[in-house]
Amino acid sequence: MVEVVRFEQLWVEKYRPRRIDDIIDQDHVKERIKEFIKIGDLPHLLFHGPPGVGKTTMALAIAYELYGDAWRENVLELNASDERGINVIREKVKEFAKSLPTAGKVSFRLVILDEADNMTSDAQQALRRIMEIYYHTARFILIANYVSGIIEPIQSRCAVFRFAPIPKEALFERLRYIASCEGLEITDDGLEAIWEISQGDMRKAINTLQAAAAVSRKIDAETVYKALGKASPTLMRAFVYEAVHGQFSSAMKRLEELFNVYCADPIDIVKTIHREVMSSHSQLKIPEVEKPKIIAMVGDAHYRLLRGADPRVQILGLLCKIRRRLVSSGPES
């Protein structure tokens, strides 16, 4: 009988750091933010960087440092991808920004706008004006994946901080801590499997760990991929190596196995090819001079898959082109 494990809450929330010092990595951001907190003043802030690296956690930690347990009454948190229109900015945000804080050691309230790069241009223009008018009673923290999605007038009014992907060892350390707290046994290959999936995204890594824990209390690579319904990157790499080294009969059988047995996502296979092309440790051993040309081929195949092209044709065709590129120094015909 399979044991069903139930969880009372998401681990990304359960283990979210509450204080700035507890946030994983991002030391260059933490030091400057702590200086602002120390003097009791805060400029408008713009956090940008890839998903799952601590941007929202940093914003909530700032709120807790400023207001303590009363932070919820003094913070307006919105997801700008859902509430991104000009009416939300003019009504909800403006009304909140007018009021003074009810607690804390500062004279302003805090507005956190997550995914701010999804706001419409009109909404951003309205926001710029509110940031100017209500500076004395409200400060804004804008969170974005891409800083290019924020209009220049808002960028110029903010202290801009870039968040980097979480380093591998720091991510492993956090996962080991969570596993220990939850009574799990996590193996080295389990950690590597979670890294393959998350690629520095801490939120995705913790969610993956929790999903795997629902399958087994021992978290190894097999458990991770079983929990997510994904094919192992080891199998995908073996397929790539066989095709590039000319063993196409074997590679075609392995591709059918990936699709029919493991229900592999064609995009995941293309991403595996991309990582193998770029990696200095790959068995493909692609010369540096050839990498830009091959990456262009990978990008073209990725685009065609997104447009609905046949995955078998695109993936095998891509690997044929890579092999031809490696065995011949001549231009593609």
C-alpha positions in Angstrom: 0.0 0.0 0.0 1.4 3.4 -1.0 1.8 5.9 1.8 0.1 9.2 1.0 1.8 12.2 2.6 -0.3 15.3 3.3 1.1 18.8 3.7 -0.6 21.5 5.7 1.1 24.3 3.7 3.5 25.0 0.9 7.1 24.7 2.0 8.1 27.8 0.0 5.9 29.7 2.5 6.7 27.6 5.5 10.5 28.1 5.0 10.4 31.6 3.6 12.9 33.8 5.5 11.3 36.5 7.6 14.5 38.6 8.1 16.9 40.0 5.6 19.9 38.3 7.2 18.2 34.9 6.7 17.8 35.3 2.9 20.0 32.9 0.9 22.9 34.6 -1.0 22.2 38.1 -2.6 24.8 39.6 -0.2 25.3 42.6 -2.4 21.6 43.5 -2.1 21.3 42.7 1.6 24.1 45.0 2.7 22.6 48.1 1.0 19.1 47.4 2.1 20.2 46.9 5.7 21.8 50.4 5.5 18.4 51.9 4.5 16.7 50.1 7.3 19.3 51.2 9.8 18.7 54.9 9.1 14.9 54.4 9.0 14.5 55.6 5.4 13.9 53.8 2.2 13.9 55.0 -1.4 11.6 53.5 -4.0 13.1 50.1 -4.9 13.2 48.1 -8.1 14.2 44.4 -7.8 14.8 42.5 -11.1 16.2 39.1 -12.0 15.1 35.6 -12.8 12.2 33.9 -11.0 12.7 32.2 -7.6 15.8 34.1 -6.5 14.4 36.0 -3.5 13.0 39.2 -4.9 9.6 38.9 -3.2 11.1 37.4 -0.1 13.4 40.4 0.2 10.4 42.8 -0.2 8.4 40.9 2.6 11.5 40.8 4.8 11.8 44.6 4.5 8.2 45.0 5.5 8.7 42.8 8.6 11.9 44.7 9.5 10.0 48.0 9.2 6.7 47.2 10.9 7.2 44.0 12.9 4.1 41.9 13.4 1.9 44.8 12.2 3.4 44.6 8.7 0.2 43.3 7.1 -1.8 46.5 8.0 0.9 48.7 6.6 1.8 46.9 3.3 -0.3 46.7 0.1 0.9 43.7 -1.9 -0.4 43.3 -5.5 0.5 41.0 -8.3 0.7 43.5 -11.2 0.1 40.8 -13.8 -3.4 40.2 -12.4 -4.2 43.8 -11.3 -2.2 45.8 -13.8 -4.7 48.3 -15.2 -4.7 52.0 -14.7 -7.9 51.9 -12.5 -6.2 49.7 -9.9 -3.3 52.2 -9.7 -5.6 55.2 -9.5 -8.0 53.7 -7.0 -6.5 51.0 -4.8 -2.9 52.1 -4.8 -3.6 55.8 -4.6 -6.0 55.4 -1.7 -3.6 53.2 0.2 -0.6 55.6 -0.4 -2.5 58.5 1.1 -2.7 57.0 4.6 0.0 57.1 7.3 1.3 53.8 8.9 -0.4 52.4 11.9 2.8 51.0 13.5 6.5 50.7 12.9 9.5 53.0 13.2 9.0 54.8 9.9 6.6 57.5 8.6 5.5 55.8 5.4 3.6 52.7 4.2 4.8 50.2 1.8 3.4 49.1 -1.6 4.8 45.9 -3.2 4.0 45.4 -6.9 5.0 41.9 -8.0 5.5 41.2 -11.7 5.5 45.0 -12.3 6.9 44.5 -15.8 3.5 43.2 -16.8 1.8 46.5 -16.0 0.3 48.4 -19.0 2.1 51.5 -20.1 -0.8 53.7 -19.0 -0.7 52.1 -15.5 3.0 52.7 -15.2 2.6 56.4 -16.2 -0.1 56.7 -13.5 2.1 54.9 -11.0 5.0 57.3 -11.7 2.9 60.3 -10.8 1.7 58.6 -7.5 5.3 57.8 -6.6 6.1 61.5 -6.9 3.0 62.9 -5.1 2.9 60.5 -2.2 6.6 60.0 -1.5 6.2 61.2 2.1 3.5 58.7 3.0 4.3 55.7 0.8 7.3 53.9 -0.7 7.1 51.4 -3.5 9.0 48.1 -4.2 8.6 47.0 -7.8 9.5 43.5 -8.6 10.2 42.4 -12.2 11.8 39.6 -14.1 12.9 42.0 -16.9 13.9 45.6 -16.0 13.3 46.5 -19.7 9.6 46.1 -19.0 9.7 49.1 -16.6 9.5 52.5 -18.2 12.6 54.7 -17.8 10.8 57.5 -15.7 10.0 54.8 -13.0 13.5 53.3 -13.2 15.1 56.7 -12.6 13.0 57.2 -9.4 14.1 53.9 -7.9 17.2 52.3 -6.4 17.7 49.4 -8.8 18.9 46.0 -7.6 19.6 42.9 -9.7 19.1 39.5 -8.1 21.4 36.7 -9.4 20.4 33.0 -9.7 21.1 31.1 -6.4 24.5 29.3 -6.5 24.4 25.6 -6.6 26.0 24.9 -3.1 23.7 27.5 -1.4 20.7 25.9 -3.0 21.9 22.4 -1.8 22.5 23.7 1.7 18.9 25.1 1.9 17.4 21.9 0.6 19.4 19.8 3.1 18.1 22.0 5.9 14.5 21.6 4.8 14.9 17.9 4.3 16.3 17.6 7.8 13.4 19.6 9.3 10.9 17.4 7.5 12.5 14.1 8.4 13.6 13.3 4.8 16.6 11.5 3.5 18.0 13.3 0.4 20.8 11.8 -1.7 23.4 13.6 -3.7 21.9 12.4 -7.0 18.5 13.7 -5.7 20.0 17.1 -5.1 21.6 17.0 -8.6 18.2 16.1 -10.1 16.5 19.0 -8.4 19.3 21.3 -9.6 18.8 20.1 -13.2 15.1 21.0 -12.9 15.4 24.3 -11.0 18.7 25.8 -12.4 19.1 28.3 -9.5 15.3 28.9 -9.0 14.9 28.4 -5.2 11.1 28.4 -5.3 11.1 25.7 -8.0 13.6 23.7 -6.1 11.6 23.7 -2.9 8.4 22.9 -4.7 10.2 20.0 -6.4 11.4 18.7 -3.1 7.9 18.8 -1.6 6.5 17.0 -4.6 9.1 14.3 -4.3 8.4 14.0 -0.6 4.8 13.1 -1.5 6.2 10.0 -3.3 8.8 8.8 -0.9 10.6 9.9 2.3 13.9 9.1 0.5 14.6 11.7 -2.1 16.8 10.4 -4.9 17.0 11.2 -8.6 14.4 8.5 -9.5 12.0 9.8 -7.0 12.3 13.4 -8.2 11.7 12.6 -11.9 8.9 10.2 -10.9 7.2 12.9 -8.9 7.3 15.4 -11.7 6.5 12.9 -14.5 9.7 13.8 -16.3 12.3 11.8 -18.2 15.8 11.7 -16.6 18.3 14.1 -18.1 20.7 11.1 -18.1 18.4 9.4 -20.6 18.1 12.5 -22.7 21.8 13.1 -22.7 22.4 9.5 -23.8 20.0 10.0 -26.7 21.8 13.2 -27.8 25.3 11.6 -27.6 24.1 8.6 -29.7 22.7 10.8 -32.4 25.6 13.2 -32.6 28.0 10.3 -32.8 26.2 8.8 -35.7 24.3 6.0 -34.0 20.9 7.1 -35.4 19.1 3.7 -35.3 19.8 3.5 -31.6 19.0 7.2 -31.1 15.6 6.9 -32.8 14.6 4.0 -30.6 15.7 6.0 -27.5 13.7 9.0 -28.7 10.6 6.8 -29.1 11.2 5.5 -25.6 11.4 9.1 -24.2 8.2 10.1 -25.9 6.1 6.9 -25.4 7.4 5.6 -22.0 8.5 8.7 -20.2 6.2 11.3 -22.0 9.2 13.6 -22.3 8.5 17.2 -23.3 10.2 18.1 -26.6 11.2 21.5 -25.2 13.0 19.7 -22.3 15.0 17.7 -24.9 15.9 20.8 -26.8 17.0 22.5 -23.5 19.1 19.4 -22.8 20.8 19.8 -26.2 21.4 23.5 -25.5 23.0 22.7 -22.1 25.2 20.0 -23.7 26.4 22.4 -26.4 27.3 25.1 -23.9 28.8 22.9 -21.2 32.6 22.6 -21.0 32.1 19.2 -19.4 29.9 17.7 -22.1 31.0 14.5 -23.9 30.1 16.3 -27.2 33.3 18.4 -26.9 32.1 21.0 -29.3 34.8 23.5 -30.4 34.2 27.0 -29.2 34.3 28.4 -32.7 31.3 26.2 -33.6 29.1 26.9 -30.6 27.5 30.2 -31.9 26.5 28.5 -35.1 25.1 25.4 -33.3 23.2 27.6 -30.8 21.5 29.3 -33.7 20.4 25.9 -34.9 19.0 25.1 -31.4 17.2 28.4 -31.3 15.6 27.8 -34.7 14.4 24.3 -33.6 13.0 25.7 -30.4 11.1 28.3 -32.2 9.6 25.8 -34.7 8.5 23.5 -31.8 6.8 26.5 -30.2 5.0 27.1 -33.5 3.7 23.6 -33.5 6.1 21.7 -35.7 6.5 17.9 -35.5 8.8 17.3 -32.5 10.5 14.1 -33.9 11.3 15.8 -37.2 12.7 18.9 -35.4 14.8 17.2 -32.8 16.3 14.6 -35.1 16.8 17.2 -37.8 18.6 19.4 -35.3 20.9 16.6 -34.2 21.7 15.7 -37.8 22.7 19.3 -38.4 24.9 19.3 -35.3 26.6 16.1 -36.4 27.2 17.4 -39.9 28.6 20.6 -38.5 31.1 18.7 -36.3 32.3 16.3 -39.0 32.7 19.0 -41.6 34.2 22.4 -41.3 32.3 23.5 -44.5 29.2 25.8 -44.3 25.8 24.4 -44.0 24.1 23.7 -47.3 
